Amino acid sequence: MTRAQEIETKGFAVERLRISEGRAAREFSLIVLITLLHLPLGILLYNAGPLAMLHPLIVFATGLSWAVRKRIRMGQVALAMGYLIGSEVLWRMAKVPIPWEFGKYGPAVIIIVALLRRNSHRIPALPLVYFMVLLPSCVLTLLAFDVVKAKDILSSNMSGPLLLLLSCWFFLNTRMSLPEVRRLCVSILIPLISVSCVTLFYTVSAEEINFNQESNFATSGGFGPNQVSSMLGLGAFIALLTLIIFRNKTSYKIYFALAALLCTAQSVMTFSRGGIYNALAAILAVSLWELRKPGQSWQRLAPVVGAAMMFLLLVFPVLNNLTGGSLQERFQDVDTARREDLATTDVKIFLENPVLGVGVGLAYDYRQRFLGYKAMAHTEFSRLLSEHGAFGVVALLSLLAMTLVNLKRQPSNLGRAMVIGAAAWSVMFMLNAGMRLGAPSFIWGLTFVTIISPLPRRIPRRPPPPRREKEVV
């Protein structure tokens, strides 16, 4: 290559880098703008009445239109589903008049349309086994109730496993680049920032709040603290995960760190401990995985350590003072809020009904024999035993096998960190809140995604000049 060609080649590379940096800057500016627009969104939904339905309908219609169009990549379709998953608890909080299980069936419909339109018929075996072994116990539910009530019970309990199967199927057929994965994280995070702003607004505007050792509805936007805390914990987890696995510029680091602090602060203020425990366990699992190579991991973990120290030294003391010390007392309490009793009861029910269990949804009444009162399950894994019997054991083994297989098939360390983090958070959510929301099913499906590194584009080169033959004298 001549000197002139070398200079021209470097010029092409510099120009391509300049264009790439310009696109990245515009994308970040768009993310900040959308985030700012979402700050008052939750409060608007609370006061919009029937008009609040426009938000979920627009989100669903956008995802469905992208699913129908074959030319749109599956990674872009995932953005609409991620946003829908992140918005589910916000719609429940604001009492938006949509079906209660819309947060599960909405993504399910989008997934089915996207897969069928693209002829993606490759169904993962283990998720299929997981879902199929849960069907026999549904027969007991159909025999115990009339058709309408049985339909409601099955819809409530089986929508989570159905979405898990479909999410695994979707992401098995999806290849995403690193920027696409980060955009997906942002699409889940932005509506959760709206949830944080709602809880902050109603906490500040409340005339009087009684802080004690119980979950607080006033600081949870008037909705179930367990679900709100769990989803805010998801926001904290995603924000911290992006700080670990991506090589972010300073602007992105600041954005994700602030989002993590906001979600964490509002999660602990619900006085429901599950959300923050879920996030901590998942981040700890990812961090331990990264620490296998200490020389390379400290730089990735430094922003997370910095955000954690800022929260513990600056944010938490302020929140604790506002609650009169009740916040610290709440998180020093290690009581499991009856979850241990419920799980033990489910094991006893399983031992009495080891084959099919008692049937989907029937353990609610059956637990009264042991507890003296009826109770909903909080732990999905014990529910699988009591309501599905031996088939529930197979379902549990299938979930374990999925994690091991996906951990092995990921081609990169980043992909393996994603598998560990997503699986850990989903397991913690299902231990704490069952499958009441669509988030654990969708996040579990992410363990099947294939993360690809973009191949560098070839820089056009001029053909070398023809060689001149020496004249023969």
N, C-alpha and C positions, 0 to 999 in steps of 0.2 A: 504494500500500500504506500503510495507516494505521500509526501508531506501535505499536499493540497487535499488529497482524499481523507487523510487522517483528521485534518482540521474540519472538513465538511461533516465527517461522521460525528465528531464531538459536538458540532453545532446542532445536528439532529437530536442527539441525546439531551443536550441542555434545553432545547426547545420542548421536547417531550416532557422533561421534568417540570418545566415551568407551567405547561398546560395542566399536568397532573396536580401540581400544588394549587393552581387556581381553582380547579374543580373541587379539591378537598376543602379549600377555604369557603367556597360557595355552599358546599354541603353542610359544613359546620354552622354557617350563618343561618341556613334554612332550619337546622335542628334547633338552634337557639330561638328563632322566631316562632316555630311551632310550639316549643315548650312554654314560651311566654304567653302565647294565646291559650294554652291549656291551664294556666294558673287559676283563672276565674271560672273555668268550664264547669267544675263540680258544683259550685254555688249556683250557677245558672241552671243546671239540671235540677237542682233541688227546688227551684222556684218557677220552672217552666211549665209545670203541669203536663197535659197530654202532648204538648209540643216537644217534650224531652224525648219522645219516641223517634224524632228525626235523627238523633245522634246514632243510636244502634242501627237504624235502618240504612243510613248512609254508609256506615262502616261495613255492614253485611253486603249491601249492593255493590260497593267497591270491590270487596273481596271476591264476590261471585262473578263480576264482570272480568276481573283479572283471571279467574279460574277458567272461564269459558274461552278466552283468547289464547290460542296455542302459542302465539309468538312471544307471550310474556313468560319470563323465566319463573320456575317454581320458587326461587328465592324471593321474588317480588310478591308472589301470592302469599308466602309465609309472613310477609310484613303485615298484611291485613289481618291475618289470623292472630299474630302476636299482639296487635293493637286491640283486637276484640277480647283476647284473653286478659290483657291488662285492664280493660274497661269493665269487666263483668261485675266486680265488687262495687265499682262506682255506680253502676246502674241499679244494683240492689240497694245501695245506700240511699240513692235519690228516689227510690220507689218508681222507677221508670216503668210504665205499663207494658211490659213485654213478658213473654213466658219465663218462668223462674229458671228453667234449664237452658235458656237461650245461649248462655255462655259456653255450653257444651255442644248443643245441637247446631248452632251457627257455624263454628269451625268445622264440624263433621260434614255438613252439607258442602261447604267450600272445598274440603279435601276430596270428597267423592267426585264432585264435578271436575276438579283439576286433574285427578288421576284418570278418570274415564276419557276426558277430552284428549289426553296425551298418551292414551293406550299404555299406561303404566300398570301392567297386570301382575307385576312381581310382588307378591304378598310375603312379608317376613313370616317364617314358620313359627318362631317362638311366641310373638304377640298373638298370632292366630290361635295357637294352642291355649294361651292364657285366656282368651275370650271364650273359646268354645267350651272349655271345661266349666265355665260359670253358668252355662245354659241349662244343664239338667235340673238344678235346684229351682229354676224359674217355674218348672211344672208344679212344684209344691205351692208356690204363690198363687198360681192360676186356679188350683184346686181349693185353696183356702178362702178366696175372696171372690166377689162378683167381678165381672169383666172390667168395669170402670175403675174400681179401687185397685185391682191387680195391675191395671195399666199404669196408674199413677205411681204405685210402689216400684214397679219394674223400671219405669222411666227415671225415677229419682235415683235408684241404686245402680242401674246398669248403664246409664249415660256416661259415667266416668270411665269404666272399662272399655266401652265402645270407642270413646274419643282416644283413649290410649292406643288401642289397636290401629285406628285410622291415622293417628299422628305418627306412629312407627312406620306404617305403610307409606305415608307421604314423604317422610324424611329419608327413608331408605332409597327412594327414587329421586332424591334432591342432592345436587352438588352445589355448594355455596363457597364463594371466595371469602377471604378474610373481611373485606369491606362489607359484603352482604351479611355476614354473621354479626358484625358490629351494628349494622342498620337494624337487624332483627332485634338485637338487645335494646336499642333505642326505642323501637316501636312498642315494645312491652313496657319500657320504663316511663315513657311520657305520660300515659294515662294514670300511672301510679303516682306520679308527681302531682297530678290533679287530686288524687285521693289524699295525699299528704296535705295539700292546701285546704281541702275541705275540713279535715280533722283539726288543722291548726286554726282555721277561721272560727269554727264552732266552739273550740276550746277557749279562745280569747274572748269571744263575744258572750259566753255563758255568764249569767248573773252570779251563779254560785255553783261550785263543783265540790262534791264530797269525795275526797280521796281516802280510800281505805285499802284493804288487802284483797279486793275483788276486781275483776275486769270492769272497766269504766265505759258505759255507753255514752256519756256526755263528751268524752274526749275521742270517741270513735265515730263521730258524726251521727249519733243516734242509732247506729246499726250494730250488729253483732261484733263485739271486740275481737273475738277469735278469728273471724274471717278477715276483718280489716287488718289486724296485726299480721296475719300470715301473708297477705298480699303486699303490705308495706315491707315486710321482711324479704319478699321476693325482689322488690325494687332495690333494697340495700344490697342483696346478694348479686344481682345483675350488674349494678354499678361497680361494685368491688371486683367482680369477675373480669369485667372489661379492663380494669386497671391492671390486672395481673397478666392476662393472656395476650393483650394487644400492645404493640409499640405505639402508644398514643403520643401526639404532640401535646405541648403544655396546655393548649386551649381545651382539648378533650379531657386531660387529666383533671383540670379544675372543674369542668362540667360534671364529670362522673363523681368526683369527690364531694361536691356540693349536693348532688342528688343522693349519694349514699348517706350523708349526714342528715339531710332532711327526712328521708324515709326511715332511718334508724331512730331519730328523735321522736317522730310521730308514732312509730311502732311501739316503742317503750311506753309512750304516754297513754296508750290504750289500756295499760296495766294487764294486758294479756301477753304472757311471756313466750308463747309458742312462736310468733313471727321472728323474734330476734334470735331465739334458739335455733330455728331452722337455718337462718342466714349464717350464723356463726359456725354451725356444724358443717355446712357446705363449703364455706370459705376455708375452714380449717382443713377439710379433706383436700381441696385444691392446693393449699399452701404446702401441706405435707408432701404431696406429689411433686410440687416444684422443688422442694428442698432436697430431692434426691441428688441434684447437682447444685450444691450451694454456690459455687462460683458464678453460675449463670442466673440463679433465682433471686438473689438479694436485690438486684436492680429492679426486677419485676414486682417484688413484694414491698419495696420501699414506700410507694404511694399508699398502699393499703395500711401499712404500719403507721404512716403519718396521719391518715384519716382516722384510724382507731385512737391514736393518742390525742388528737384534737377533740374527738368526741368524749373520751374519758376525762380529760383534764379541763375542758372548757364547756362543752354542751351539757353533759350529764350533771355536773354540780349545779348549774342554773336550773335545770328541770327538777332536780331533787329539792332544791330550796323552794321552788314554786309549789311543790306538793307537800311541803312541810316534813320532808324526810320519808314520806310514804313510799316514794318510788324505790328508794334503796331497800327498804324493808320488804317490798313486794318481790324484788328480784333476789333477795337473800333467802326467801321462802322456797324450799325445794319440794313442796307438796305437789302431787301430780293431779290435783283436782278431780279425783275419782277415776281417772283414766286407768290406773292400775287395777282398781276393783272391777271396772268394766272388762278389761282384757282378761283378768282371771276368770270372770263369769263366762266369757266367750269360750275359754278353754274347757270349762266344765260342760257347757252346752255341746261342744264338739265331742267330748268323750261320751255323752249320752246319745249323740246322733252322728256317728263317725263316717257314714257313707255319703249321704246327700246333705247333711246338716238339717236345719229346721226349715229352710226355704228363704228366699230373698225377702228381706224386710220383716220376717217373722220373729227375729231375735228381739225386737223391740218389746214385744209382749212377754216373750219367754224369759227375759232377764228378771222379771218380777218374782219368779220362783226363788231366785238366789239373793236378790237385792232388796226385795220388798217394795220395789217401785219399778215402773217402766222407764227405760232409758235408751236413748239413741247411742249408737257406737261412735266413738271418737277415733278409734284406731282401725284403719282399713284392714290390716293384716289379721287381727283377731276376728274381725267381722267375717273375713273369708273363711275362717275355720268354723265359726258357729253357724253360718248360713249356707255354706257350700260343702262342709265336711271334707272328705278326702280329696274331692275335686279342688277345694280351696288350697290344699297343700300343694297340689300340682301347679296351681296358678302362682303360688309363692315361689316355687322352684323355677318356674318359667321366668319370673321377674329377675331372679338372681342370675339365671343363665344369660338373659339378655345383656346384663351389665358386663359380664365376663367376656361374652362374644364381641360386643361392641368395643370394649377396651382393647381387645386384641386386633380387631380389624382396622382400627383407625391408623392411617398412614403417618401421622405427625404427632409430636408431643402436645401441641396445642389441642388437637382433636381429642387426645386421651384426657387432657385436663378438663375439656368440656364434658366428656362422658362422666368423669368422676363427680364434677360439680353438679351437673344436672341430675344425675341419679341420687346423689346425697341429698340435695334439696327436696326432690320429690318424695324420697323415703321419709324424710323428717316431716314433711307436710302431711303425708298419709298416716304417720304415727300420731300426729297431733290433731288433725281435722278431717281425717278420712278422705273422701273424694267429693267434698261438698262443692268445690269449684272446679273449673276446667283446667286450671293452671298446672296441677301435678301431672295430669295426663299429657298435656302439650309439652311441658318441659321434659318429661320422660321420653317423648318421641324424639327430642333433639339428640338423644344419644345415638340415633341411627344416621344422622346427617354425615355426609362426606365433605370435609373441608379441603378445598384445593387451593394451592398457591398459584397466583396468576403467572403464566409464562411470559417472559419478556418478549416484547415485539421485536421482530427483526428490523434492524435499521437498514433502509435501502442503500445499497452501495452501487456506485457506478462500475460498470464492467471495466476490467483493466484494458488499456490500449493494446491493439494488436502488435505483436512482436515483429519488428522489421528484420527481414532476412538479410544476411550479409551478402553483398554482391561478390560474385566469383570473378576474379580477375583472370 
